[in-house]
Amino acid sequence: MTDFDYDFVVIGGGPAGRRAAIQASKLGKSVAIVDDQRMIGGVSVHTGTLPSKTIRESVLSLTGWRDQYFKSGRSRSSSDMTKTSINSRLATTLGDEVEVIDSQLSRNNIAMLKGKAKFSGLNKLAVSQCVQGKTTSYSVTAEKFLIAVGTKPYRPKSIPFNGTTVVDSDSIAANLPIPKSIIVVGGGVIGLEYATIFSTLEIPVTVIEAREKILEFIDHDIVANFTHQLFERGISLRLGKKIEKISLDDEGSPTVILDDGRQLKSEMLLFTAGRVGSVGKLGLEKVGIEPDSRGRISVDKDTLQTSQPHIYAAGDIIGFPALASTSMEQGRQAACDAFGVPIRNTANSFPLGIYSIPEIASIGMSEEDARDNGFQVEIGVARFQETSRGHILGSCKGMLKCIFDLNDRKLLGVHIVGEGATELIHIGQAVINLNGGIDYLSDNVFNFPTLAEAYKVAALDAYNRMPRSRMSA
């Protein structure tokens, strides 16, 4: 095939890659995305973010979970009906998303090059594509590159994956099973999202986590509230436990032997303990870029340049926070830096959302972080049961926590667990980024009844305990 030359070539069609490509095109550059998947979108669209959130929404709808407070009991749909409904919603949602992405790329004149990319020189890629058993290859050259290939599930050899009873998060998103019981290995974001989804379907769930705590990066009061809700629902947490061995019986059902000798049996096991970068066949050795043991690429935190100044990396491949939202912004920032457009780095002000049931969201400092950094703080807490909207929704177990600086009254952090947390967090994000504080939240009027009113409740809760000498007139 004919060789191609562009100003900017992106490897990977996920959130980081797409946003970078669109930004570079808007700067007047010739741009191409090289992607080897059947449809554009990357892990985010096909096996990660959108599938898991669509499954979550389907389960909430099918089970009537949001109305549970007003019901004496819930009827459970048959497994076949549940799977059919979820798969139908998945197909529609993901199909619509791919259509939107294709339209965006077309409107911005971005070329789509199908195939597997491999660096063959500092400014050159070899792209190969197999069609009906015949492999073709061609070269692509560019002034600047962005590596945005994402990650895949970590699959240690000690885990007997078989695609049916022992699975990873990618395979479970593609075809959600309805087992009679399940063990989830990994108490991180992905593991807890799926653990709560299965629990909502009234499937017994056991979570095994090698660390002593779950979600150590989240404020301790939020984790305590969330953990209490998990216990109330019958989810079993085995914390500080490591797996010695996993064996399968004649039906393929797993038995897990822990390091304390305890044996756990279930019909299915979901392994979610980490992900690794999809860099194995990129030919990084040709350009002098060396990934770490988990396949992640180091970049300059301000420019997103790798060890090669003309090659950038963004998204999950560079590690924490590995969110679709931050990946998009990283892609945009990389494209701007590549072509000399100044941009303010907002890496420290992004919101974090966990789509468990209930949701968790966070921005800014936790209470522990604030105290460790020498701030004198006052805490404001609002429980959803203190809001009329919480009563209307039957969402009374959630809470919103604000951390305020006692000296200048600024808002340092917001942490939420409960219905709508991932939407509510953006109010806190705006206040923090605009240097607002307790006076804004306590003095302003919020619609009634809303969950957003919890911000005012939390601000007044803190206000009532603040020293009078530090209060404004």
C-alpha positions as CSV (number, residue, x, y, z in Angstrom):
1,M,0.0,0.0,0.0
2,T,0.9,3.6,-0.4
3,D,2.9,5.2,2.4
4,F,1.4,8.1,4.4
5,D,2.7,11.2,6.1
6,Y,1.0,13.4,8.7
7,D,1.8,16.1,11.2
8,F,0.4,14.1,14.1
9,V,-0.3,10.4,14.4
10,V,-2.2,8.9,17.3
11,I,-1.8,5.2,18.1
12,G,-5.1,4.1,19.7
13,G,-8.7,5.2,19.3
14,G,-9.7,5.5,23.0
15,P,-10.7,8.7,24.9
16,A,-7.1,10.1,25.0
17,G,-6.4,9.4,21.4
18,R,-9.6,10.8,20.0
19,R,-9.5,14.0,22.0
20,A,-5.9,14.6,21.0
21,A,-6.6,13.9,17.3
22,I,-9.5,16.4,17.3
23,Q,-7.5,19.0,19.1
24,A,-4.6,18.7,16.7
25,S,-7.0,18.9,13.7
26,K,-8.5,22.1,15.1
27,L,-5.0,23.5,15.2
28,G,-4.8,23.0,11.4
29,K,-2.7,19.9,11.5
30,S,-3.0,16.8,9.3
31,V,-3.9,13.9,11.7
32,A,-4.4,10.2,11.6
33,I,-5.5,7.6,14.2
34,V,-4.0,4.1,13.9
35,D,-6.3,1.5,15.5
36,D,-6.5,-2.3,15.2
37,Q,-10.0,-2.7,16.6
38,R,-13.0,-3.6,14.5
39,M,-14.8,-0.4,15.7
40,I,-13.4,2.8,17.1
41,G,-13.6,3.6,20.7
42,G,-11.0,1.7,22.6
43,V,-11.4,-0.1,25.9
44,S,-13.5,2.8,27.2
45,V,-16.3,2.1,24.7
46,H,-16.1,-1.6,24.2
47,T,-14.9,-3.4,27.4
48,G,-14.4,-0.7,30.1
49,T,-16.2,2.5,31.0
50,L,-19.3,2.5,28.9
51,P,-20.2,-1.2,29.1
52,S,-19.8,-1.4,32.9
53,K,-21.8,1.8,33.4
54,T,-24.5,0.7,31.0
55,I,-24.7,-2.7,32.8
56,R,-25.0,-0.8,36.1
57,E,-27.9,1.3,34.8
58,S,-29.6,-1.7,33.4
59,V,-29.4,-3.6,36.6
60,L,-30.7,-0.6,38.6
61,S,-33.7,-0.4,36.3
62,L,-34.4,-4.1,36.1
63,T,-34.3,-4.6,39.9
64,G,-36.1,-1.4,40.9
65,W,-33.1,-0.8,43.2
66,R,-33.8,3.0,43.5
67,D,-37.3,2.2,44.8
68,Q,-36.2,-0.4,47.3
69,Y,-36.8,2.0,50.3
70,F,-40.5,2.1,49.5
71,K,-40.9,-1.7,48.8
72,S,-41.3,-4.5,51.2
73,G,-39.5,-6.8,48.8
74,R,-38.2,-6.9,45.3
75,S,-39.0,-9.4,42.6
76,R,-36.1,-10.7,40.6
77,S,-36.3,-11.1,36.9
78,S,-35.2,-14.5,35.4
79,S,-31.6,-14.8,34.4
80,D,-32.5,-15.0,30.7
81,M,-34.7,-11.9,30.9
82,T,-32.0,-10.0,32.7
83,K,-29.3,-10.9,30.3
84,T,-31.5,-10.2,27.3
85,S,-32.4,-6.7,28.6
86,I,-28.8,-5.9,29.5
87,N,-27.4,-7.0,26.2
88,S,-30.0,-5.1,24.3
89,R,-29.2,-1.9,26.2
90,L,-25.5,-2.5,25.7
91,A,-25.8,-3.0,21.9
92,T,-27.9,0.2,21.6
93,T,-25.7,2.4,23.8
94,L,-22.4,1.3,22.3
95,G,-23.7,1.4,18.8
96,D,-24.9,5.0,19.3
97,E,-21.5,5.9,20.9
98,V,-19.5,4.5,17.9
99,E,-21.7,6.4,15.5
100,V,-21.1,9.7,17.3
101,I,-17.4,9.1,17.4
102,D,-17.2,8.2,13.7
103,S,-19.1,11.4,13.0
104,Q,-16.8,13.6,15.1
105,L,-13.7,12.2,13.5
106,S,-15.1,12.6,10.0
107,R,-16.2,16.2,10.6
108,N,-12.6,17.0,11.8
109,N,-11.0,15.4,8.7
110,I,-9.1,12.8,10.8
111,A,-7.9,9.8,8.8
112,M,-8.6,6.3,10.3
113,L,-5.9,3.8,9.5
114,K,-6.8,0.3,10.4
115,G,-4.1,-2.1,11.6
116,K,-1.4,-2.8,14.2
117,A,1.2,-0.1,14.6
118,K,4.8,-0.7,15.4
119,F,7.6,1.9,15.5
120,S,10.2,1.2,12.9
121,G,12.1,4.4,13.4
122,L,12.0,7.7,15.4
123,N,9.4,9.2,13.0
124,K,8.1,6.1,11.3
125,L,5.5,3.4,12.0
126,A,5.0,0.1,10.2
127,V,1.2,-0.7,10.1
128,S,0.0,-4.2,9.3
129,Q,-3.5,-5.4,8.6
130,C,-4.9,-8.8,8.1
131,V,-8.0,-9.1,5.8
132,Q,-9.4,-12.5,4.9
133,G,-6.1,-14.2,5.7
134,K,-4.0,-11.8,3.7
135,T,-1.6,-9.4,5.5
136,T,-0.8,-6.1,4.0
137,S,1.6,-3.5,5.5
138,Y,2.5,0.1,4.9
139,S,4.5,2.9,6.5
140,V,3.3,6.0,8.2
141,T,5.5,8.9,9.0
142,A,4.8,11.9,11.2
143,E,6.4,14.9,12.9
144,K,4.7,14.1,16.3
145,F,3.2,10.9,17.8
146,L,0.9,10.2,20.7
147,I,0.8,6.7,22.3
148,A,-2.7,6.1,23.6
149,V,-3.1,2.4,23.4
150,G,-4.6,1.9,26.9
151,T,-4.4,-1.2,29.1
152,K,-5.7,-4.7,29.3
153,P,-6.5,-6.9,32.4
154,Y,-3.5,-8.2,34.3
155,R,-3.7,-12.0,33.9
156,P,-1.1,-13.8,36.2
157,K,-0.3,-17.3,35.2
158,S,-1.4,-18.6,38.7
159,I,-5.0,-17.7,37.9
160,P,-6.8,-20.5,35.8
161,F,-8.7,-18.2,33.4
162,N,-11.1,-20.2,31.2
163,G,-13.4,-17.5,29.9
164,T,-16.5,-19.0,31.6
165,T,-16.1,-19.6,35.3
166,V,-12.8,-17.7,35.8
167,V,-12.9,-14.4,34.0
168,D,-11.4,-10.9,33.8
169,S,-13.3,-7.6,33.6
170,D,-13.0,-7.3,29.8
171,S,-14.7,-10.6,29.2
172,I,-17.4,-10.1,31.8
173,A,-18.3,-6.7,30.2
174,A,-18.7,-8.3,26.8
175,N,-21.3,-10.8,28.1
176,L,-22.5,-10.4,31.6
177,P,-23.1,-13.7,33.3
178,I,-25.7,-14.3,36.0
179,P,-24.0,-16.9,38.3
180,K,-25.5,-18.2,41.5
181,S,-22.5,-16.9,43.5
182,I,-19.3,-15.0,42.6
183,I,-15.9,-14.2,44.1
184,V,-14.4,-10.9,43.1
185,V,-10.6,-10.8,43.5
186,G,-9.5,-7.2,43.9
187,G,-11.2,-4.5,46.0
188,G,-10.3,-1.6,43.7
189,V,-12.6,0.5,41.6
190,I,-13.4,-2.2,39.0
191,G,-13.8,-5.0,41.5
192,L,-16.2,-3.0,43.7
193,E,-18.2,-1.7,40.8
194,Y,-18.9,-5.3,39.6
195,A,-19.3,-6.6,43.1
196,T,-22.1,-4.2,43.8
197,I,-23.7,-4.8,40.5
198,F,-23.9,-8.5,41.2
199,S,-25.1,-7.9,44.7
200,T,-27.9,-5.7,43.4
201,L,-29.0,-8.8,41.3
202,E,-29.2,-10.6,44.7
203,I,-26.2,-12.8,43.9
204,P,-24.0,-13.7,46.9
205,V,-20.7,-11.8,46.5
206,T,-17.3,-12.3,48.3
207,V,-14.5,-9.7,47.7
208,I,-10.9,-10.7,48.3
209,E,-8.4,-7.9,48.7
210,A,-4.8,-8.3,49.7
211,R,-4.6,-4.9,51.3
212,E,-6.1,-4.2,54.7
213,K,-8.4,-1.5,53.4
214,I,-10.4,-0.8,50.3
215,L,-10.2,2.5,48.3
216,E,-7.3,3.8,50.4
217,F,-7.2,7.0,48.2
218,I,-10.8,8.0,49.3
219,D,-11.7,9.9,52.4
220,H,-12.0,7.6,55.4
221,D,-15.5,8.6,56.4
222,I,-16.8,8.0,52.9
223,V,-15.2,4.5,52.8
224,A,-16.6,3.7,56.3
225,N,-20.1,4.7,55.1
226,F,-19.7,2.7,51.9
227,T,-18.3,-0.3,53.7
228,H,-21.3,-0.3,56.1
229,Q,-23.6,-0.3,53.2
230,L,-21.8,-3.3,51.7
231,F,-22.1,-5.2,54.9
232,E,-25.8,-4.4,55.2
233,R,-26.3,-6.0,51.7
234,G,-24.5,-9.1,52.7
235,I,-21.3,-8.6,50.6
236,S,-18.5,-10.4,52.3
237,L,-15.1,-8.6,52.4
238,R,-12.0,-10.6,53.0
239,L,-9.4,-7.9,53.5
240,G,-5.7,-8.4,54.1
241,K,-6.0,-11.9,52.5
242,K,-3.8,-13.3,49.8
243,I,-4.7,-16.2,47.5
244,E,-2.5,-19.3,47.9
245,K,-4.3,-21.4,45.2
246,I,-7.3,-21.6,43.0
247,S,-8.7,-25.0,41.9
248,L,-11.6,-25.9,39.7
249,D,-14.0,-28.8,40.2
250,D,-15.5,-31.0,37.5
251,E,-18.0,-28.3,36.5
252,G,-15.3,-25.7,36.4
253,S,-16.5,-23.9,39.6
254,P,-13.6,-22.3,41.5
255,T,-12.4,-22.9,45.0
256,V,-10.1,-20.3,46.5
257,I,-7.6,-21.2,49.2
258,L,-6.5,-18.1,51.2
259,D,-3.2,-17.7,53.0
260,D,-4.9,-18.2,56.4
261,G,-6.1,-21.7,55.2
262,R,-9.7,-20.7,54.6
263,Q,-11.5,-22.1,51.5
264,L,-14.0,-20.1,49.6
265,K,-16.3,-21.7,46.9
266,S,-18.4,-20.0,44.3
267,E,-19.8,-20.7,40.9
268,M,-17.7,-18.0,39.3
269,L,-14.6,-15.9,39.9
270,L,-13.9,-12.4,38.6
271,F,-10.2,-11.3,38.7
272,T,-9.8,-7.6,38.8
273,A,-6.4,-7.1,40.5
274,G,-4.8,-4.7,38.2
275,R,-4.2,-3.9,34.5
276,V,-1.2,-3.7,32.2
277,G,-0.2,-1.5,29.3
278,S,-0.9,-2.8,25.8
279,V,2.6,-1.9,24.6
280,G,4.0,-5.4,23.9
281,K,4.1,-5.1,20.1
282,L,4.6,-1.4,19.7
283,G,8.4,-1.6,19.0
284,L,9.2,0.9,21.8
285,E,12.8,-0.4,21.8
286,K,13.2,1.1,18.3
287,V,12.7,4.6,19.8
288,G,14.4,4.2,23.1
289,I,11.2,4.2,25.3
290,E,11.2,1.7,28.1
291,P,7.9,0.9,29.9
292,D,7.8,-0.3,33.5
293,S,7.0,-3.8,34.7
294,R,3.2,-3.1,34.2
295,G,3.7,-1.8,30.7
296,R,3.2,1.9,31.7
297,I,5.1,4.7,30.1
298,S,6.7,7.5,32.0
299,V,6.0,11.0,30.9
300,D,6.7,14.6,31.9
301,K,3.7,15.5,34.1
302,D,3.4,19.0,32.6
303,T,4.0,18.3,28.9
304,L,3.1,14.5,28.6
305,Q,6.3,14.0,26.6
306,T,8.1,10.6,26.8
307,S,11.8,10.3,26.8
308,Q,11.6,11.2,23.1
309,P,10.4,14.8,23.0
310,H,8.3,14.3,19.8
311,I,6.5,11.2,21.2
312,Y,3.8,11.8,23.8
313,A,1.7,9.4,25.8
314,A,-1.6,9.8,27.5
315,G,-4.5,7.9,29.1
316,D,-4.4,4.7,31.1
317,I,-0.9,3.9,29.6
318,I,0.7,6.5,31.8
319,G,-0.9,5.3,35.0
320,F,-3.0,7.0,37.7
321,P,-5.7,8.3,37.6
322,A,-6.6,6.2,34.5
323,L,-10.0,7.7,34.1
324,A,-11.7,8.3,30.8
325,S,-12.3,12.0,31.8
326,T,-8.7,12.7,32.7
327,S,-7.5,10.7,29.6
328,M,-9.4,13.0,27.3
329,E,-7.9,16.1,28.9
330,Q,-4.4,14.5,28.8
331,G,-4.9,13.9,25.1
332,R,-5.9,17.5,24.5
333,Q,-3.0,18.8,26.5
334,A,-0.5,16.6,24.7
335,A,-1.7,17.8,21.3
336,C,-1.5,21.5,22.4
337,D,2.0,21.0,23.7
338,A,3.1,19.2,20.6
339,F,2.2,22.2,18.5
340,G,3.2,25.0,20.8
341,V,-0.2,26.1,22.2
342,P,0.0,27.1,25.9
343,I,-2.4,25.4,28.2
344,R,-2.9,25.5,31.9
345,N,-2.3,22.1,33.5
346,T,-5.3,21.2,35.7
347,A,-4.0,17.8,36.7
348,N,-4.7,18.5,40.4
349,S,-8.3,19.5,40.1
350,F,-10.0,16.6,38.4
351,P,-13.0,14.8,40.0
352,L,-12.9,11.1,40.6
353,G,-16.0,9.0,40.2
354,I,-16.6,5.4,41.2
355,Y,-19.8,3.9,39.6
356,S,-20.4,1.4,42.4
357,I,-23.9,1.0,43.9
358,P,-24.0,3.5,45.6
359,E,-21.7,5.9,43.7
360,I,-18.7,7.5,45.2
361,A,-17.1,10.8,44.0
362,S,-14.3,12.9,45.3
363,I,-12.3,16.0,44.5
364,G,-9.5,17.9,46.3
365,M,-8.0,16.9,49.6
366,S,-9.3,14.3,51.9
367,E,-9.5,15.1,55.6
368,E,-6.3,13.1,56.2
369,D,-4.5,14.8,53.3
370,A,-5.4,18.3,54.5
371,R,-4.2,17.6,58.1
372,D,-1.0,16.0,56.8
373,N,-0.3,19.1,54.7
374,G,-0.6,21.3,57.8
375,F,-4.0,22.8,57.2
376,Q,-6.3,23.6,60.2
377,V,-9.6,22.3,59.0
378,E,-13.3,22.2,59.9
379,I,-15.5,19.4,58.6
380,G,-19.0,19.8,57.3
381,V,-21.2,16.8,56.8
382,A,-24.6,16.5,55.3
383,R,-26.5,13.2,55.3
384,F,-29.0,12.7,52.5
385,Q,-31.6,11.8,55.1
386,E,-31.4,15.5,56.1
387,T,-32.6,16.6,52.7
388,S,-36.2,16.4,51.4
389,R,-35.0,15.1,48.1
390,G,-33.2,12.2,49.8
391,H,-36.6,11.3,51.4
392,I,-38.4,11.5,48.1
393,L,-35.8,9.3,46.3
394,G,-35.6,6.9,49.2
395,S,-31.8,7.6,49.1
396,C,-31.2,8.2,52.8
397,K,-27.9,6.4,53.4
398,G,-25.7,8.7,51.4
399,M,-23.6,11.5,52.7
400,L,-21.6,14.6,51.5
401,K,-18.5,15.8,53.3
402,C,-16.7,19.1,52.9
403,I,-13.3,20.0,54.2
404,F,-12.8,23.8,54.8
405,D,-9.6,25.7,55.7
406,L,-10.2,27.4,59.1
407,N,-7.8,30.3,58.2
408,D,-9.1,31.5,54.8
409,R,-12.5,29.6,54.8
410,K,-11.7,28.0,51.4
411,L,-13.1,24.7,50.3
412,L,-10.3,22.1,50.2
413,G,-12.1,19.0,49.3
414,V,-15.5,17.3,48.7
415,H,-16.3,13.7,49.1
416,I,-19.7,12.0,48.5
417,V,-21.2,8.6,48.7
418,G,-24.7,8.0,47.5
419,E,-27.2,8.5,44.7
420,G,-26.0,11.0,42.1
421,A,-22.5,11.4,43.7
422,T,-20.7,11.6,40.3
423,E,-23.0,14.4,39.2
424,L,-23.1,16.3,42.5
425,I,-19.3,16.5,42.7
426,H,-19.1,19.0,39.9
427,I,-20.5,21.7,42.2
428,G,-17.6,21.2,44.6
429,Q,-15.2,21.1,41.6
430,A,-16.4,24.6,40.5
431,V,-16.2,26.1,44.0
432,I,-12.7,24.7,44.6
433,N,-11.3,25.8,41.2
434,L,-12.8,29.3,41.6
435,N,-11.3,29.6,45.1
436,G,-14.7,29.6,46.7
437,G,-15.4,28.5,50.2
438,I,-17.9,28.1,53.1
439,D,-19.5,31.5,52.6
440,Y,-20.5,30.8,49.0
441,L,-22.1,27.5,50.0
442,S,-23.8,28.7,53.1
443,D,-25.1,32.0,51.6
444,N,-26.4,30.8,48.2
445,V,-29.8,29.4,47.4
446,F,-30.1,25.9,46.0
447,N,-33.2,24.5,44.3
448,F,-35.5,22.7,46.7
449,P,-35.9,19.8,46.9
450,T,-32.5,18.7,45.5
451,L,-29.6,16.6,46.7
452,A,-27.4,19.6,45.8
453,E,-28.9,21.3,48.9
454,A,-26.6,19.0,50.9
455,Y,-23.8,21.4,50.1
456,K,-25.6,24.1,52.0
457,V,-26.4,21.7,54.9
458,A,-22.7,20.7,55.1
459,A,-21.5,24.3,55.0
460,L,-23.8,25.3,57.8
461,D,-22.7,22.2,59.8
462,A,-19.1,23.4,59.6
463,Y,-20.1,27.1,60.1
464,N,-21.7,26.3,63.4
465,R,-18.5,25.0,64.8
466,M,-16.1,27.6,63.4
467,P,-14.5,30.0,65.9
468,R,-16.4,33.2,66.0
469,S,-13.3,35.3,65.6
470,R,-12.7,33.7,62.1
471,M,-16.2,34.3,60.8
472,S,-16.9,37.1,58.4
473,A,-19.3,39.9,59.3
